[in-house]
Amino acid sequence: MDLPKKGQRYSIFAVRTTSGQEKTAGEMLRSKASLKKLPVSGILVPEMIKGYVFIEALGPNTIDELISGVRHARSRTKGTISSSDIERFILIKPVIEELSTGDQVEVVAGPFRGMKAKITKVDKVKEEVTIELLEESFSILPITVHADYVKLEKSGSEEHG
C-alpha cells in the first residue's frame, strides 16, 4: 500500500463484490495492488456490509484497473465515499457503553448462560456489570460479570419513557 505524495489526494471508493466473498475479494485486491504497485493506500472489508469493500486510492481509474479481472470484484460504484460515512465501521464501541442500570439483559456466556437478568450496577472502568437473575426461583445474591457476557434485551429507559 502506498502513502500519498505531496499534492496527491486519495479518495474512498466502494466496490461491489459477490456477497459472502468480501474478504476473499479484499485479499485478492490487496495482493494485486501490491504486485502492480498501484496507488492504493487501504482496503476496508466491514463485516456489517455484505457485497461491498471500500478502497482508498488516488482515483477511479486506479480502482477500475485494480478490479479488472479480479474474481468476486464486480464493479465500482459511482462517486466517492466520505471518511465520516465509513468511520462507524472502523471505530468499535465497547459493549459497556450501551449498558446502564435497569437494563434487561440476557447472559450469553458463563454458568448462567441463557438466563435473563437485570443490571443493578455498571462499572465502566473494569468493564463489569452487576446483575440479578430474573428467572431463578430462589434468590441469588447479585452476580458481577464482564460486560461481554451479557447482551442487551431491553433498555431500562424504554420502560420509563
CYANA upper distance limits for C-alpha pairs under 8 A (distance plus 0.5 A):
  1 MET  CA     30 ARG  CA      8.40
  1 MET  CA     33 ALA  CA      7.66
  1 MET  CA     34 SER  CA      6.71
  1 MET  CA     37 LYS  CA      8.21
  1 MET  CA     38 LEU  CA      8.35
  1 MET  CA     39 PRO  CA      7.64
  1 MET  CA     40 VAL  CA      6.01
  1 MET  CA     41 SER  CA      5.28
  1 MET  CA     42 GLY  CA      6.97
  2 ASP  CA     37 LYS  CA      8.37
  2 ASP  CA     38 LEU  CA      8.20
  2 ASP  CA     39 PRO  CA      6.14
  2 ASP  CA     40 VAL  CA      6.25
  2 ASP  CA     41 SER  CA      5.45
  3 LEU  CA     39 PRO  CA      8.41
  3 LEU  CA     41 SER  CA      6.41
  4 PRO  CA      8 GLN  CA      6.24
  4 PRO  CA      9 ARG  CA      7.34
  4 PRO  CA     10 TYR  CA      7.46
  4 PRO  CA     39 PRO  CA      8.41
  4 PRO  CA     41 SER  CA      8.05
  8 GLN  CA     58 LEU  CA      7.81
  9 ARG  CA     58 LEU  CA      6.84
 10 TYR  CA     41 SER  CA      8.32
 10 TYR  CA     56 GLU  CA      6.67
 10 TYR  CA     57 ALA  CA      5.65
 10 TYR  CA     58 LEU  CA      4.99
 10 TYR  CA     59 GLY  CA      7.47
 11 SER  CA     56 GLU  CA      5.90
 11 SER  CA     57 ALA  CA      6.12
 11 SER  CA     58 LEU  CA      6.69
 11 SER  CA     59 GLY  CA      7.17
 11 SER  CA     80 THR  CA      7.00
 11 SER  CA     81 ILE  CA      7.97
 11 SER  CA     82 SER  CA      8.50
 12 ILE  CA     54 PHE  CA      7.01
 12 ILE  CA     55 ILE  CA      5.99
 12 ILE  CA     56 GLU  CA      4.75
 12 ILE  CA     57 ALA  CA      6.90
 12 ILE  CA     80 THR  CA      6.06
 12 ILE  CA     81 ILE  CA      5.75
 12 ILE  CA     82 SER  CA      7.32
 12 ILE  CA     83 SER  CA      7.76
 13 PHE  CA     54 PHE  CA      6.11
 13 PHE  CA     55 ILE  CA      5.77
 13 PHE  CA     56 GLU  CA      6.77
 13 PHE  CA     57 ALA  CA      7.99
 13 PHE  CA     60 PRO  CA      8.08
 13 PHE  CA     63 ILE  CA      8.20
 13 PHE  CA     76 ARG  CA      7.63
 13 PHE  CA     77 THR  CA      7.70
 13 PHE  CA     79 GLY  CA      7.66
 13 PHE  CA     80 THR  CA      5.46
 13 PHE  CA     81 ILE  CA      6.29
 14 ALA  CA     52 TYR  CA      6.96
 14 ALA  CA     53 VAL  CA      6.41
 14 ALA  CA     54 PHE  CA      5.11
 14 ALA  CA     55 ILE  CA      6.95
 14 ALA  CA     76 ARG  CA      6.50
 14 ALA  CA     77 THR  CA      6.15
 14 ALA  CA     80 THR  CA      7.70
 14 ALA  CA     81 ILE  CA      7.49
 15 VAL  CA     52 TYR  CA      6.01
 15 VAL  CA     53 VAL  CA      5.88
 15 VAL  CA     54 PHE  CA      6.64
 15 VAL  CA     55 ILE  CA      7.91
 15 VAL  CA     73 ALA  CA      7.45
 15 VAL  CA     74 ARG  CA      7.57
 15 VAL  CA     75 SER  CA      6.13
 15 VAL  CA     76 ARG  CA      4.92
 15 VAL  CA     77 THR  CA      6.49
 16 ARG  CA     51 GLY  CA      6.20
 16 ARG  CA     52 TYR  CA      5.12
 16 ARG  CA     53 VAL  CA      7.25
 16 ARG  CA     73 ALA  CA      6.78
 16 ARG  CA     74 ARG  CA      5.77
 16 ARG  CA     75 SER  CA      5.75
 16 ARG  CA     76 ARG  CA      6.67
 16 ARG  CA     77 THR  CA      7.48
 17 THR  CA     21 GLN  CA      7.38
 17 THR  CA     22 GLU  CA      6.64
 17 THR  CA     25 ALA  CA      7.48
 17 THR  CA     51 GLY  CA      5.28
 17 THR  CA     52 TYR  CA      5.80
 17 THR  CA     53 VAL  CA      7.58
 17 THR  CA     72 HIS  CA      5.78
 17 THR  CA     73 ALA  CA      5.06
 17 THR  CA     74 ARG  CA      5.61
 17 THR  CA     75 SER  CA      7.84
 18 THR  CA     22 GLU  CA      7.30
 18 THR  CA     51 GLY  CA      6.05
 18 THR  CA     72 HIS  CA      5.49
 18 THR  CA     73 ALA  CA      7.25
 18 THR  CA     74 ARG  CA      7.49
 19 SER  CA     50 LYS  CA      6.12
 19 SER  CA     51 GLY  CA      4.70
 19 SER  CA     52 TYR  CA      8.23
 20 GLY  CA     50 LYS  CA      7.18
 20 GLY  CA     51 GLY  CA      7.30
 21 GLN  CA     25 ALA  CA      6.56
 21 GLN  CA     51 GLY  CA      8.02
 21 GLN  CA     72 HIS  CA      7.02
 22 GLU  CA     26 GLY  CA      6.47
 22 GLU  CA     45 VAL  CA      6.94
 22 GLU  CA     50 LYS  CA      7.72
 22 GLU  CA     51 GLY  CA      6.77
 22 GLU  CA     52 TYR  CA      6.97
 22 GLU  CA     53 VAL  CA      6.90
 22 GLU  CA     72 HIS  CA      8.26
 23 LYS  CA     27 GLU  CA      6.62
 23 LYS  CA     45 VAL  CA      6.85
 24 THR  CA     28 MET  CA      6.73
 24 THR  CA     72 HIS  CA      8.26
 25 ALA  CA     29 LEU  CA      6.53
 25 ALA  CA     70 VAL  CA      7.97
 25 ALA  CA     71 ARG  CA      7.38
 25 ALA  CA     72 HIS  CA      6.08
 25 ALA  CA     73 ALA  CA      6.42
 26 GLY  CA     30 ARG  CA      6.59
 26 GLY  CA     43 ILE  CA      7.21
 26 GLY  CA     44 LEU  CA      8.06
 26 GLY  CA     45 VAL  CA      7.07
 26 GLY  CA     53 VAL  CA      7.18
 27 GLU  CA     31 SER  CA      6.66
 28 MET  CA     32 LYS  CA      6.67
 28 MET  CA     70 VAL  CA      7.52
 29 LEU  CA     33 ALA  CA      6.52
 29 LEU  CA     66 LEU  CA      7.12
 29 LEU  CA     67 ILE  CA      7.36
 29 LEU  CA     70 VAL  CA      7.63
 30 ARG  CA     34 SER  CA      6.66
 30 ARG  CA     43 ILE  CA      7.54
 31 SER  CA     35 LEU  CA      6.57
 32 LYS  CA     36 LYS  CA      6.46
 32 LYS  CA     66 LEU  CA      7.34
 33 ALA  CA     37 LYS  CA      6.08
 33 ALA  CA     38 LEU  CA      5.47
 33 ALA  CA     39 PRO  CA      8.04
 33 ALA  CA     40 VAL  CA      7.05
 33 ALA  CA     66 LEU  CA      6.96
 34 SER  CA     38 LEU  CA      7.21
 38 LEU  CA     62 THR  CA      7.37
 38 LEU  CA     66 LEU  CA      8.11
 39 PRO  CA     57 ALA  CA      6.34
 39 PRO  CA     58 LEU  CA      6.32
 39 PRO  CA     62 THR  CA      7.51
 40 VAL  CA     55 ILE  CA      7.74
 40 VAL  CA     56 GLU  CA      6.34
 40 VAL  CA     57 ALA  CA      4.78
 40 VAL  CA     58 LEU  CA      7.16
 40 VAL  CA     62 THR  CA      8.27
 41 SER  CA     55 ILE  CA      8.30
 41 SER  CA     56 GLU  CA      6.03
 41 SER  CA     57 ALA  CA      6.44
 42 GLY  CA     55 ILE  CA      6.30
 42 GLY  CA     56 GLU  CA      5.62
 42 GLY  CA     57 ALA  CA      7.87
 43 ILE  CA     53 VAL  CA      7.58
 43 ILE  CA     54 PHE  CA      6.20
 43 ILE  CA     55 ILE  CA      4.98
 43 ILE  CA     56 GLU  CA      6.86
 44 LEU  CA     53 VAL  CA      6.34
 44 LEU  CA     54 PHE  CA      5.50
 44 LEU  CA     55 ILE  CA      6.82
 45 VAL  CA     52 TYR  CA      7.86
 45 VAL  CA     53 VAL  CA      5.42
 45 VAL  CA     54 PHE  CA      7.04
 46 PRO  CA     53 VAL  CA      7.66
 46 PRO  CA     89 PHE  CA      6.63
 46 PRO  CA     90 ILE  CA      8.39
 48 MET  CA     89 PHE  CA      8.25
 55 ILE  CA     63 ILE  CA      8.24
 57 ALA  CA     62 THR  CA      7.17
 57 ALA  CA     63 ILE  CA      7.47
 58 LEU  CA     62 THR  CA      7.07
 59 GLY  CA     63 ILE  CA      7.33
 60 PRO  CA     64 ASP  CA      6.71
 61 ASN  CA     65 GLU  CA      6.66
 62 THR  CA     66 LEU  CA      6.53
 63 ILE  CA     67 ILE  CA      6.63
 63 ILE  CA     76 ARG  CA      7.65
 64 ASP  CA     68 SER  CA      6.57
 64 ASP  CA     75 SER  CA      8.40
 64 ASP  CA     76 ARG  CA      7.54
 66 LEU  CA     70 VAL  CA      8.20
 67 ILE  CA     73 ALA  CA      6.31
 67 ILE  CA     74 ARG  CA      7.94
 67 ILE  CA     75 SER  CA      7.80
 81 ILE  CA     85 ASP  CA      7.26
 81 ILE  CA     86 ILE  CA      8.20
 82 SER  CA     86 ILE  CA      7.63
 83 SER  CA     87 GLU  CA      6.49
 84 SER  CA     88 ARG  CA      8.06
 86 ILE  CA     90 ILE  CA      7.39
 87 GLU  CA     91 LEU  CA      6.69
 88 ARG  CA     92 ILE  CA      7.74
 93 LYS  CA     97 GLU  CA      7.38
 94 PRO  CA     98 GLU  CA      8.22
 95 VAL  CA     99 LEU  CA      7.53
 95 VAL  CA    147 ALA  CA      6.87
 95 VAL  CA    148 ASP  CA      6.91
 96 ILE  CA    122 VAL  CA      8.47
 96 ILE  CA    124 LYS  CA      6.81
 96 ILE  CA    127 GLU  CA      6.50
 96 ILE  CA    128 GLU  CA      8.12
 96 ILE  CA    147 ALA  CA      6.12
 96 ILE  CA    148 ASP  CA      8.24
 97 GLU  CA    124 LYS  CA      8.11
 98 GLU  CA    152 LEU  CA      8.42
 99 LEU  CA    103 ASP  CA      7.28
 99 LEU  CA    122 VAL  CA      7.90
 99 LEU  CA    152 LEU  CA      7.61
 99 LEU  CA    155 SER  CA      8.39
100 SER  CA    119 ILE  CA      7.54
100 SER  CA    121 LYS  CA      8.04
100 SER  CA    122 VAL  CA      6.73
100 SER  CA    155 SER  CA      8.31
100 SER  CA    156 GLY  CA      7.97
101 THR  CA    118 LYS  CA      8.46
101 THR  CA    119 ILE  CA      5.64
101 THR  CA    120 THR  CA      5.70
101 THR  CA    121 LYS  CA      6.00
101 THR  CA    122 VAL  CA      6.86
101 THR  CA    156 GLY  CA      7.58
102 GLY  CA    118 LYS  CA      6.53
102 GLY  CA    119 ILE  CA      5.73
102 GLY  CA    120 THR  CA      6.61
102 GLY  CA    155 SER  CA      7.78
102 GLY  CA    156 GLY  CA      5.08
102 GLY  CA    157 SER  CA      8.24
103 ASP  CA    118 LYS  CA      6.26
103 ASP  CA    119 ILE  CA      5.98
103 ASP  CA    152 LEU  CA      7.62
103 ASP  CA    153 GLU  CA      8.15
103 ASP  CA    154 LYS  CA      6.44
103 ASP  CA    155 SER  CA      5.03
103 ASP  CA    156 GLY  CA      4.63
103 ASP  CA    157 SER  CA      8.08
104 GLN  CA    116 LYS  CA      7.68
104 GLN  CA    117 ALA  CA      6.30
104 GLN  CA    118 LYS  CA      5.05
104 GLN  CA    119 ILE  CA      6.96
104 GLN  CA    152 LEU  CA      6.89
104 GLN  CA    153 GLU  CA      6.03
104 GLN  CA    154 LYS  CA      5.50
104 GLN  CA    155 SER  CA      6.71
104 GLN  CA    156 GLY  CA      7.15
105 VAL  CA    116 LYS  CA      6.30
105 VAL  CA    117 ALA  CA      5.81
105 VAL  CA    118 LYS  CA      6.57
105 VAL  CA    119 ILE  CA      7.80
105 VAL  CA    150 VAL  CA      6.53
105 VAL  CA    151 LYS  CA      5.87
105 VAL  CA    152 LEU  CA      5.02
105 VAL  CA    153 GLU  CA      5.29
105 VAL  CA    154 LYS  CA      7.22
106 GLU  CA    113 ARG  CA      8.22
106 GLU  CA    114 GLY  CA      6.74
106 GLU  CA    115 MET  CA      6.24
106 GLU  CA    116 LYS  CA      5.02
106 GLU  CA    117 ALA  CA      6.58
106 GLU  CA    150 VAL  CA      6.02
106 GLU  CA    151 LYS  CA      5.72
106 GLU  CA    152 LEU  CA      7.06
106 GLU  CA    153 GLU  CA      6.87
107 VAL  CA    112 PHE  CA      6.78
107 VAL  CA    113 ARG  CA      5.40
107 VAL  CA    114 GLY  CA      5.98
107 VAL  CA    115 MET  CA      6.04
107 VAL  CA    116 LYS  CA      6.83
107 VAL  CA    117 ALA  CA      7.65
107 VAL  CA    149 TYR  CA      6.29
107 VAL  CA    150 VAL  CA      4.93
107 VAL  CA    151 LYS  CA      6.92
108 VAL  CA    112 PHE  CA      8.40
108 VAL  CA    113 ARG  CA      5.40
108 VAL  CA    114 GLY  CA      6.39
108 VAL  CA    149 TYR  CA      5.82
108 VAL  CA    150 VAL  CA      5.89
108 VAL  CA    151 LYS  CA      7.07
109 ALA  CA    113 ARG  CA      5.34
109 ALA  CA    114 GLY  CA      8.32
109 ALA  CA    149 TYR  CA      5.52
109 ALA  CA    150 VAL  CA      7.81
110 GLY  CA    149 TYR  CA      7.64
115 MET  CA    133 LEU  CA      7.46
115 MET  CA    134 LEU  CA      8.12
115 MET  CA    135 GLU  CA      7.04
116 LYS  CA    133 LEU  CA      6.56
116 LYS  CA    134 LEU  CA      6.16
116 LYS  CA    135 GLU  CA      6.75
117 ALA  CA    131 ILE  CA      6.48
117 ALA  CA    132 GLU  CA      5.88
117 ALA  CA    133 LEU  CA      4.73
117 ALA  CA    134 LEU  CA      5.48
117 ALA  CA    135 GLU  CA      8.01
118 LYS  CA    131 ILE  CA      5.91
118 LYS  CA    132 GLU  CA      5.85
118 LYS  CA    133 LEU  CA      7.03
118 LYS  CA    134 LEU  CA      7.33
119 ILE  CA    129 VAL  CA      7.13
119 ILE  CA    130 THR  CA      6.34
119 ILE  CA    131 ILE  CA      4.93
119 ILE  CA    132 GLU  CA      7.05
120 THR  CA    129 VAL  CA      8.09
120 THR  CA    130 THR  CA      6.08
120 THR  CA    131 ILE  CA      6.00
120 THR  CA    132 GLU  CA      7.44
121 LYS  CA    129 VAL  CA      6.19
121 LYS  CA    130 THR  CA      5.44
121 LYS  CA    131 ILE  CA      7.63
122 VAL  CA    127 GLU  CA      8.24
122 VAL  CA    128 GLU  CA      6.75
122 VAL  CA    129 VAL  CA      5.07
122 VAL  CA    130 THR  CA      6.92
123 ASP  CA    127 GLU  CA      6.18
123 ASP  CA    128 GLU  CA      5.69
123 ASP  CA    129 VAL  CA      6.49
124 LYS  CA    128 GLU  CA      7.12
127 GLU  CA    146 HIS  CA      6.52
127 GLU  CA    147 ALA  CA      6.12
128 GLU  CA    144 THR  CA      7.05
128 GLU  CA    145 VAL  CA      6.03
128 GLU  CA    146 HIS  CA      4.82
128 GLU  CA    147 ALA  CA      5.47
129 VAL  CA    144 THR  CA      6.06
129 VAL  CA    145 VAL  CA      6.11
129 VAL  CA    146 HIS  CA      6.76
129 VAL  CA    147 ALA  CA      6.28
130 THR  CA    142 PRO  CA      6.75
130 THR  CA    143 ILE  CA      5.89
130 THR  CA    144 THR  CA      4.65
130 THR  CA    145 VAL  CA      6.90
131 ILE  CA    142 PRO  CA      6.08
131 ILE  CA    143 ILE  CA      5.82
131 ILE  CA    144 THR  CA      6.76
131 ILE  CA    145 VAL  CA      8.21
132 GLU  CA    140 ILE  CA      7.98
132 GLU  CA    141 LEU  CA      7.78
132 GLU  CA    142 PRO  CA      5.53
132 GLU  CA    143 ILE  CA      6.96
133 LEU  CA    140 ILE  CA      7.95
133 LEU  CA    142 PRO  CA      8.29
136 GLU  CA    140 ILE  CA      8.21
145 VAL  CA    149 TYR  CA      7.04
146 HIS  CA    150 VAL  CA      8.24
154 LYS  CA    158 GLU  CA      7.61
155 SER  CA    159 GLU  CA      7.98
156 GLY  CA    160 HIS  CA      7.63
157 SER  CA    161 GLY  CA      6.42
